[in-house]
Amino acid sequence: MNPPSNVAPESPLEPRPSVPAASARTLPFYWSLRRELWENRFLYLAPLVVAAVVLIGFAVNVIHSAGRAGTPLALHLPNDPTPIEQPYAIAAVLLILTGLLAGGFYCLDALYGERRDRSILFWRSLPVSDLTTILSKASVALVVLPLVIFAIIVATHLAMLLLHTAVLLASGAGLAALRIHTPLAELWVALLYGLAALALWHAPICGWLLLVSAWARRAVFLWASLPLLAICIAEKVAFNTSRFAFFLGYRFWGGLARAFGTARPCCVPHPLATLTPGNLLSTPGLWIGLAVAAIFLAAAVRMRRYRGPI
Amino acid sequence: MACIEARGLRKAFGETVALDGVNLRLEEGRILGLIGPNGAGKTTALHAILGLVPYEGELKVLGRNPWTERDRLMRDVAFIADIAVLPRWFRVSQALDYVAGVHPRFDRVKAEAFLEKTAVRRTSKVRELSKGMQAQLHLALVMAIDAALLVLDEPTLGLDIAYRKNFYDSLLSDYLDRSRTILLTTHHVEEIQYVITDLTFINVGRIALSCTMEEFDSRYRELTVNPGNLHAARELRPIHERQVFGRDILLFDGVDPARLAAHGDVRTPGIADLFVAVMDRSAGEARGAAE
């Protein structure tokens, strides 16, 4: 046997701690979440960039309008709060859309990327089950990402509020003009509720994207979208109806319609009054969607077991 | 209890039969070299053992079914299935954090001690490391896992000689440090001759030869035949013949070295020599069967 020539004799490995190794505390799910965020930094960078752009635009707008025609912001009547709050609502909507896009692309790549770069062989060499992996990826899309978006929206709103205050004070309008008639705290609760409703409503979409990501050997986006488009077209040609297209649209946006009444939570005096959780929870589509999501995720777990590197 | 026990292991990908009734038994504490040409079924066999592919036949690894009990098995098995599989975005410190966070048998201190001896910096990303450094990082992670079974598929592929030598030295020193079973495949057969305790040749999905290195050393002799003695030497039924610089070299299985010495120079062959002989023979048998 060759003596190990270039291994230091005073190997720091000795004395090897005779750890009853199995007792070491491990948190596979927690670390799986962290690793997703290490790998997919765009999940928070993209909304941060959007927030920065919104803030810059807002700053220009506020300063511009403050400088023009005296203090137009202060001229609004107390019972017409819309123009003051509209930018807040726009920021929230833009950030939510960014989150939806980022989440979609994240799901599409989540189980495809690891097969394409062969790193699945590394991940699967560790005692993290396929179930833990899939659940962590779904949780990133459905729990972590909405929370990140929520935090960024709140931070953006606060920054806008500061900016607003500063400009109003500087222009001599006084803070009275800033009596925003939508309590922001209530708006945020409504936002959090809306994000949760969206996540629940979109769970089957997330499941579908993860399943395609685990299955497809290439062109994941096409595999995820073209079959649905094909069904729409086939239905249109065969029956001249658009039920499937309507169903897809309902799956995208129907959740919000169920979660809120006819009014929108922004730009009203009492955002919380617009919440209709009973309506949402009594919608069969929600529960059917969650069941379908569970089926898709279970299929993705099974698929990952059989699929090797591409 | 055998560490790995396979009986009638079979795996087909469509029409292609990758494993065709493999029987394999590896006792605890041994180092098995699984040698075969490309497409022989080595990687498929390892993937079956690691629960990465479903298979037919009987297979027990550490007493468990690797396909149905994979999650549990992975706590006791460490493997490098391919050297270039560390995700490129991984930072070295993140890799250490992650493996420490998910593996109950990972010894972070040990992994860091491994890395101390390399040029791999804690802040580097995998994509910034050279191929050799990536291999060192992967090795550091895997070797710091106190696994009962270590499986290495071509762990030195594409690495330079100095690194490969270093690799097997540290593998040995680590192995001697503790009692665990190692299963490895490589094309650089000559490098593992003094590393392994057991040798298995696999060809077209079947085990072509299986022996311990003690058996290998005592059974096989290579005779460089003195000019004029070829006919007499052939009487002793060599299993293979080749010519080097005009001299005949005959390989014998289980022939008394004293009898061979009368016809030329006798030495223990290299694994590569036996490998070529066994592959030629099985190719010949295949031709014979076809005719």
Interface residues (C-beta under 8 A of the other chain):
Chain A: M1 N2 P4 S5 N6 V7 A8 S11 P12 L13 E14 R16 P17 V19 A21 A22 S23 A24 R25 T26 L27 P28 Y30 W31 S32 R34 R35 W38 E39 E114 D117 R118 S119 I120 L121 F122 R124 S125 L126 P127 V128 S129 Y306 G308 P309
Chain B: H47 L50 L52 V53 P54 D71 M74 R75 A78 F79 I80 A81 D82 A84 V85 L86 P87 R88 W89 F90 R91 Q94 D97 Y98 V99 G101 V102 H103 P104 R105 F106 D107 V109 K110 A113 E116 K117 H138 V142 D146 N166 Y168 D169 S170 L172 S173 D174 D177 R178 Y194 V195
